Amino acid sequence: MNTINRRRFLETSGFGLSAAALGPGVARAQSVREAVPFSPTSTRVLMTGDGLGLTPADQGQLLTRLAGEGLISPDSYSNGGAVEALEERCATLLGKERAVFMPTGTLANHLAVRELAAGAGGRAIVQAESHLFNDSGDCVQTLSGMTLMPLGSGRAGFTLDEVEEVVSRTRSGRVARPVSVISIETPVRRRFGETFDQAELDRVTTFAQAEGIQLHLDGARLFLQSAYTGIDVADYARPFATVYVSLYKYFNAVSGAILAGPRRLLDGMFHTRRMFGAGLAGAWPFAAVALHYLPGFVDRFRDAVAVSEAFIDQVTRHEAFTVERMSGGTNLFRLSVVGVDVHAFRRRLQERGVELGGARSDGSVLIGVNETWNRVAADDLADRFRSALG
């Protein structure tokens, strides 16, 4: 495998010097790379997942190509090389001083809340439907001795009134255990991509800052949300001390996460990362793939959103199709097909190059928008659905 030093990596991949400074040949290569990143030569549209659904063969081809172009620099225990280049790029995009690679989002959320609380102890407010509260094995409670205070059961978010009540109650108890951190996830996976209401979010973050309560953003799908709202990811992240972003959900890495925040908090985070058994000896395959898909992602996803909107407009003109939008949703919606066997319909769509998810108990199908929607025009996609009715 070809290896290059960090300066050469940053120059050739477009994350250091400007394209203009590197000459017209490199400038053209960067422009093509950012506008049209590697994609399998397929016209298949995947209607599940947030990313391209790269196969092991696809991943191998991409890594071979990047290595052949001299665009992969190895790291050492998740430090330096392509990992450092990714960290620096993500910190810049998120408007933070520093970013640190993490192998999982579970660890990124955990260590953020732990460090913001100044080590073990304290209490953190979270959404009752959040990934941190439901899907992380009580890691914060078990491994860092913190108590999580869930709010907003059955909803994507919670209100300032709810926060104020908890903060007041925990401060005035016979044994004071005040809230030291508020962690907010948006979009919310367990609410099918619903976002935290922006007006309420502004009120909560303003209150927290006034009260000296630290803020963490679980922004696993934050770049995706930005494509829908038009709000820059740095603007979303600005009120929060730390923010986590997933690398595998739509940047197509096999695994990985980024935790961004202030230098004072993250400069020594690799020690804590290793303490938790997460100092991977080599993370360059994850970083190299994410670095490849990161530039221009929001613009490309906006294009996919435009295709999906045009598709919905066309397909719902047919009496067989109805669409249910998620309240405050992003890239997920429900499609119902009347008068056909859904399983047979799925098979016929597959023959036409569309991969549909399984039918739900009510007969609807959960549809996910991702970059594969850019492979076809909206009218072509609508035609495939209509012809698959049988």
Secondary structure as GFF3:
##gff-version 3
##sequence-region A 1 390
A	DSSP	alpha_helix	6	13	.	.	.	ID=ss1
A	DSSP	alpha_helix	19	22	.	.	.	ID=ss2
A	DSSP	alpha_helix	24	35	.	.	.	ID=ss3
A	DSSP	beta_strand	45	46	.	.	.	ID=ss4
A	DSSP	alpha_helix	56	68	.	.	.	ID=ss5
A	DSSP	alpha_helix	81	94	.	.	.	ID=ss6
A	DSSP	beta_strand	98	102	.	.	.	ID=ss7
A	DSSP	alpha_helix	105	116	.	.	.	ID=ss8
A	DSSP	beta_strand	123	127	.	.	.	ID=ss9
A	DSSP	alpha_helix	131	134	.	.	.	ID=ss10
A	DSSP	alpha_helix	139	144	.	.	.	ID=ss11
A	DSSP	beta_strand	147	151	.	.	.	ID=ss12
A	DSSP	alpha_helix	160	171	.	.	.	ID=ss13
A	DSSP	beta_strand	179	185	.	.	.	ID=ss14
A	DSSP	three_ten_helix	189	191	.	.	.	ID=ss15
A	DSSP	alpha_helix	198	211	.	.	.	ID=ss16
A	DSSP	beta_strand	214	218	.	.	.	ID=ss17
A	DSSP	alpha_helix	222	229	.	.	.	ID=ss18
A	DSSP	alpha_helix	233	237	.	.	.	ID=ss19
A	DSSP	beta_strand	242	246	.	.	.	ID=ss20
A	DSSP	beta_strand	257	261	.	.	.	ID=ss21
A	DSSP	alpha_helix	263	266	.	.	.	ID=ss22
A	DSSP	alpha_helix	269	275	.	.	.	ID=ss23
A	DSSP	alpha_helix	284	293	.	.	.	ID=ss24
A	DSSP	alpha_helix	297	315	.	.	.	ID=ss25
A	DSSP	beta_strand	321	325	.	.	.	ID=ss26
A	DSSP	beta_strand	332	337	.	.	.	ID=ss27
A	DSSP	alpha_helix	342	351	.	.	.	ID=ss28
A	DSSP	beta_strand	354	355	.	.	.	ID=ss29
A	DSSP	beta_strand	365	368	.	.	.	ID=ss30
A	DSSP	three_ten_helix	371	375	.	.	.	ID=ss31
A	DSSP	alpha_helix	378	387	.	.	.	ID=ss32
###
